[in-house]
Amino acid sequence: MTHLIVEFQGAKIKVENRGIANINIRNFFLNYTAIYANQIGSDSILVGISDKPWVYLDVQSERGLEMLLVELPKTYNNFAVVEPWAETVIHRFYGGQIFDELRCKKLCLSESDFIKSAVEDRWWSEREKLVIGPLRVEESAYIQANHKYADFTDEPYITDRILKGIHFGVRTLDGQLVAWVLTHDDGAIGFLYVMEAYRGRGIASKLIERVVEEHFKRNLIPFVHIEVENLPSLNLVQKSGFKQVGDVAWFSLKE
């Protein structure tokens, strides 16, 4: 895809393909409709709703961002995937009214760097008596009730991601879901979770392997956002070949 065209109130906003640099905004607006959009020169700001209205930026200069913020309605106060320099501009523009901040490292994986799990599928499934397959919509409530970041998601969001994204679950032979991975509204791999009783068996590595392979089959770039303090998850994806490409944050502004 060379670029993405986002339509809003008769206007067409062109979002260039800048690879991993703006993959989030391109992925998000492939699946969600813009409820606000503005473009000044080559800089754009778009708002769309998944679990809530999210402001996405595709800007390359402080001046361009400041001009877009002047025209952005104050009701749109949830910012997604913001780079440190842009967060500084937003913080200055709004007078420091930032809260509910989530800071993450952004990592991506090229096919040439991909390191598969050392455990063979057949041997793993026969030994552990577990099987991997797509998630089901009816499992949304169970996932919401049992994953680490339940405060940041809800059941409709998880259902939406099962319907629209890439996902896999690990189940016992009698069908009990014990681990899962999905992609978020911007295409990032996430929601990786293994029930405590099933940890230490290579399940997380197998799920990463499977979701990455599915990305490559679809000619997509696998990428993740991991909290800066979450060293186990960082180590896990780095063992698969993921490399850090930047730091990003999600946050809200006080109304």
Beta strands, then each sheet from edge to edge (+ up, - down):
strand 1: 3-8
strand 2: 11-16
strand 3: 34-40
strand 4: 43-49
strand 5: 53-58
strand 6: 78-82
strand 7: 98-108
strand 8: 130-133
strand 9: 167-172
strand 10: 177-183
strand 11: 189-194
strand 12: 223-227
strand 13: 243-253
sheet 1: 1+ 2-
sheet 2: 3+ 4- 5+
sheet 3: 6+ 13- 7+ 12-
sheet 4: 8+ 9- 10+ 11-
end
